[in-house]
Amino acid sequence: MIDDLRERLHRTRRVATPWSTDGRRGITGARLDDLLDHWAHGYDWSTHERRIAALPWVTVDAGDGALRLIHQRSADPDAPVVVLLHGWPDSVLRFERLLPLLTDLHVVVPALPGFPFAAPMAPAAPPGPSPDFSPGFSPGFSAGRIAGLVAGALEALGHPRYTVSGGDVGGTVAELLAGEHPDRVAALHLTNLAPQRALTADPAGLPPDAAAYLRRAGQWFRSDGGYILQQSTRPNTLAVALGDSPAGLAAWLVEKLEAWSDGPAFTPDELLTWVTAYWATGTIGTSFGTYVEPVELPDRIAAPAVLSVFAHDTKPEPRSYAEAFLNLRAYVTHPAGGHFAAWEQPAAYAADLRRAVALGG
């Protein structure tokens, strides 16, 4: 795989546009050239692959299929359980910097179906080590079906009650999980509400500042959300363009990773590890599943909730908007951090997560 990747990188055809130097129009030509050169000549995937494989992976039968996940157990068998749910365009690596801060908790980090490191969707063997990240992925899955798989996996692991934390796609799955299993979800910690809410909410039924937020979110969708329309309506076409070209994949993902984070949140090696995770597992097309498949969100979620608002996230919500859908017990703002807050600001993220765990009792 690596030999093929490097050969493709060496044969990359540079594509210039009249806006190649304008970062407002996507990744610049110079930035992409630097990353591709490092990917071809200086980057060593095997080093990062060994580190990722050394995480405490298990694969469990989740009822509707297998779920591969990181299961970091506390030395205390009675410690609270937290479930960390990643989003797009990332993977379980979103939480890599958070894991060392949560050793007193039982931590479960599922590789969501269709995303890097996910298990093939077939009945799993009994729980055990599973560090093999060879290609093999699930078909497209709705966020609702993924929520059911996560619930099944936690039951198989012997965790009847837990706090769920996430953002982006993972936040949507978290909301669904809390809505469908109120007896299991003790508390909720989110960095954003499900974006589908902003597309369907009636501003007439919201307080003025929440209605104003809908207008701001609508502007963001128009100016920066074109990828959502493409991934949700033409996934087959886009999957070929990105799945057959490492340069195309890097351009598509790095633009988001850099634009949605607060400042230089990634080194070149870190960026390329997140991109190579998609390339090595062949999952860019299947990661579009939650964009394609419809989802029906609960009107309101009863579990006590903490919302962490990081200043440089894509669409930070005001308190009144969150209160319309959540049993909001804490609304915490942070002056630094962006869309990948667990990676960018792990200490702040951990502190807010612990607030939610305390709410769950």
GUVODREN-380396 format. One line per 4 residues: number of its first residue (from 1); their letters; for each residue y negated, z negated, x negated of C-alpha. Coordinates in steps of 0.001 Angstrom, whole numbers, plus 500000, padded with zeros to 6 digits. Layout:
NUM> A> Y,Z,X  ...
//
This chain:
1> MIDD> 500000,500000,500000  497564,499076,497223  498356,502251,495258  497702,504330,498380
5> LRER> 494492,502418,499066  493141,503005,495567  494039,506675,495703  492146,507027,498975
9> LHRT> 489170,505162,497516  489107,507472,494488  489090,510476,496823  486339,509145,499095
13> RRVA> 483966,511859,500201  480463,510410,500234  478682,511206,503477  474898,511203,503277
17> TPWS> 472551,510999,506253  468753,511173,506454  468839,507369,506965  471200,506417,504112
21> TDGR> 468624,504032,502617  467639,502404,505937  469609,499196,506565  468423,499167,510188
25> RGIT> 470663,502210,510781  473833,500617,509439  475185,499931,505975  473223,501780,503299
29> GARL> 474847,504372,501065  474100,502361,497921  475611,499172,499346  478750,500966,500465
33> DDLL> 479100,502755,497103  478963,499424,495249  481634,497876,497456  483933,500898,497305
37> DHWA> 483663,501007,493514  484559,497320,493273  487397,497764,495771  488864,500599,493692
41> HGYD> 488397,499136,490209  487688,495398,490193  489191,493852,493299  492665,492253,493166
45> WSTH> 494190,491830,496636  497320,490150,495280  495349,487074,494199  493930,486608,497676
49> ERRI> 497206,487499,499376  499004,484717,497483  496336,482198,498512  496543,483239,502159
53> AALP> 500347,483237,502123  500328,479681,500718  498667,478347,503872  501044,476382,506160
57> WVTV> 502180,479326,508294  504782,479109,511042  505938,481525,513693  506808,480168,517127
61> DAGD> 508213,481598,520342  505306,481389,522774  507290,482477,525831  505727,485915,526226
65> GALR> 506291,486721,522560  505917,485328,519077  502737,483799,517740  502115,483378,514023
69> LIHQ> 499775,480546,513177  498579,478124,510546  499804,474609,511361  498122,472038,509131
73> RSAD> 499595,468653,510026  497915,465322,509474  499771,462502,507757  499159,460526,510959
77> PDAP> 501622,461758,513603  499306,460474,516359  496204,462294,515090  494250,464433,517581
81> VVVL> 495074,468121,517755  492453,470847,517363  492976,474555,517976  490700,476990,516129
85> LHGW> 490354,480470,517629  488835,483280,515569  487024,486378,516762  486258,489961,515769
89> PDSV> 485745,491442,513168  487509,488637,511344  490779,486714,511403  492115,483238,510659
93> LRFE> 490138,483545,507401  487044,482552,509423  488358,478955,509205  489568,478916,505599
97> RLLP> 486667,476735,504408  487043,474408,507386  490680,473443,506833  490052,471058,503895
101> LLTD> 487543,469144,506043  490057,468453,508823  493046,466951,507002  493006,463868,509256
105> LHVV> 493674,466079,512303  496542,468297,513344  495023,471782,513083  496437,474926,514699
109> VPAL> 494899,478311,513828  496635,481184,515652  496467,484713,514306  495508,486285,517619
113> PGFP> 497752,489170,518737  496496,492511,517491  494532,490948,514625  495387,490582,510917
117> FAAP> 498467,488472,510140  499623,488396,513787  503335,488424,514492  505020,491416,516118
121> MAPA> 505261,490702,519825  508963,489988,520067  510922,486749,520574  510506,484611,517480
125> APPG> 512988,482784,515359  512837,478976,515391  509631,477617,513821  509610,478088,510080
129> PSPD> 507629,479514,507161  506371,483061,507691  504221,484272,504802  505207,487951,505148
133> FSPG> 502118,489918,506164  503753,493348,506194  502500,495752,508861  503821,495118,512322
137> FSPG> 501501,494245,515160  501298,493708,518860  500069,496154,521463  496648,495576,522946
141> FSAG> 496364,492213,524674  493821,490871,527088  492084,487602,526267  493858,486081,529264
145> RIAG> 497297,486990,528007  496406,485687,524558  495328,482377,526134  498758,482123,527723
149> LVAG> 500454,482764,524397  498373,480104,522681  499279,477596,525394  502957,478460,525017
153> ALEA> 502838,478118,521241  501188,474688,521408  503829,473540,523848  506539,474767,521473
157> LGHP> 504890,472868,518624  504955,469665,520658  501208,469392,521265  500656,468602,524973
161> RYTV> 496897,467963,524700  494240,469313,522347  490618,470221,521704  489925,473955,521541
165> SGGD> 487217,475431,519316  486091,478997,518827  483528,481741,519056  483349,485458,519785
169> VGGT> 486746,486637,521116  488123,483205,520258  485460,481583,522424  486492,483744,525368
173> VAEL> 490135,482779,524838  489058,479122,524600  487220,479296,527940  490234,480896,529604
177> LAGE> 492600,478360,528093  490444,475474,529343  490134,477034,532789  493844,477729,533191
181> HPDR> 495174,474526,531614  492750,471683,532412  495576,469193,531970  496074,470292,528354
185> VAAL> 492563,471038,527078  490917,467678,526408  487594,469144,525276  485939,472393,524323
189> HLTN> 483821,473302,521285  482108,476691,521292  479589,478553,519172  478839,480948,522025
193> LAPQ> 479850,481532,525611  482000,484508,526522  479685,487533,526160  481094,489003,529372
197> RALT> 479150,486317,531247  475844,487828,530128  476906,491184,531556  477919,489854,534970
201> ADPA> 475779,486762,535645  473226,486942,538478  469811,485976,537052  468645,484961,540537
205> GLPP> 471039,482027,540439  469925,480751,537025  466965,478666,535811  464032,480708,534462
209> DAAA> 464835,480255,530757  468500,481159,531400  467434,484303,533275  465127,485144,530368
213> YLRR> 468106,484778,528050  469987,487395,530058  467136,489824,529425  467223,489070,525685
217> AGQW> 470998,489459,525612  470688,492756,527465  468289,494016,524815  470765,493001,522096
221> FRSD> 473580,494876,523813  471373,497983,523957  470147,497814,520361  473156,496332,518537
225> GGYI> 476120,496429,520907  477075,500095,520699  480302,499139,518922  481401,497291,522090
229> LQQS> 481125,500424,524212  482998,502516,521661  485790,499970,521126  486225,499327,524844
233> TRPN> 486085,502920,526105  487421,505116,523258  489681,502858,521147  492148,505630,520279
237> TLAV> 489490,507863,518768  487849,505098,516782  491171,503688,515557  492006,506996,513839
241> ALGD> 488607,507207,512123  488805,503641,510778  492557,503303,510283  492828,506405,508081
245> SPAG> 489733,505846,505922  489134,502712,503858  485509,503782,503374  485075,504110,507136
249> LAAW> 486748,500756,507752  484560,499020,505171  481389,500555,506583  482278,499529,510142
253> LVEK> 483237,495934,509291  480855,495051,506461  477832,496137,508478  478732,493471,511072
257> LEAW> 479815,490796,508595  476522,491012,506742  474166,491635,509676  475589,488815,511805
261> SDGP> 475597,486140,509090  472725,484110,507701  471793,485518,504304  474349,486288,501585
265> AFTP> 477288,484497,503197  479970,486522,501378  480650,487504,497806  481924,491063,497279
269> DELL> 485473,489728,496858  485223,487720,500083  483945,490712,502035  486698,492907,500675
273> TWVT> 489361,490296,501445  488314,490227,505086  488320,494042,505156  491603,494383,503261
277> AYWA> 493217,492006,505747  492678,494702,508392  493742,497530,506093  496906,495855,504779
281> TGTI> 498133,494877,508241  497057,498109,509955  495374,496218,512782  491922,497689,513245
285> GTSF> 493011,499670,516319  494965,496846,517913  492076,494429,517333  490220,496363,520042
289> GTYV> 492633,495037,522683  490380,492283,524006  487548,494802,524371  489679,497251,526350
293> EPVE> 491635,494919,528615  489719,493342,531538  489206,489594,531754  488343,487315,534673
297> LPDR> 486532,484192,533556  486485,480899,535464  483185,480289,537269  482830,476891,535651
301> IAAP> 484895,474888,533173  485536,471194,533809  486526,470110,530282  483743,468263,528441
305> AVLS> 482091,470736,526103  480012,470861,522930  477984,473989,522191  476926,474576,518572
309> VFAH> 473965,476932,518358  473405,478412,514909  469950,479910,514481  471039,483262,513074
313> DTKP> 473891,483995,515478  473634,487252,517390  472699,485898,520854  472118,482105,520742
317> EPRS> 472107,480698,524278  469648,478138,525672  470963,474849,527048  470289,475765,530689
321> YAEA> 472427,478880,530414  475359,476952,528947  475031,474252,531607  475535,476877,534315
325> FLNL> 479113,477464,533161  480176,474443,531102  480465,470696,531570  478063,470450,528659
329> RAYV> 477952,467048,526979  476245,468039,523718  474004,470954,522783  473534,470981,519009
333> THPA> 471141,473345,517237  471367,474203,513549  468582,475808,511490  471015,477674,509245
337> GGHF> 474181,479654,509902  475112,482748,511833  478001,484270,513758  480665,483095,511315
341> AAWE> 479499,479484,511316  482849,477917,510400  482707,479972,507201  478954,479789,506575
345> QPAA> 478325,476131,507506  481738,474411,507546  480395,470841,507313  478054,471314,510287
349> YAAD> 480801,473046,512237  483261,470221,511477  480777,467576,512619  480277,469289,515983
353> LRRA> 484007,469807,516388  484518,466076,515865  481981,465410,518637  484224,467388,520961
357> VALG> 487351,465587,519784  485655,462256,520551  484794,463479,524050  488453,464309,524654
361> G> 489476,460718,523884
//
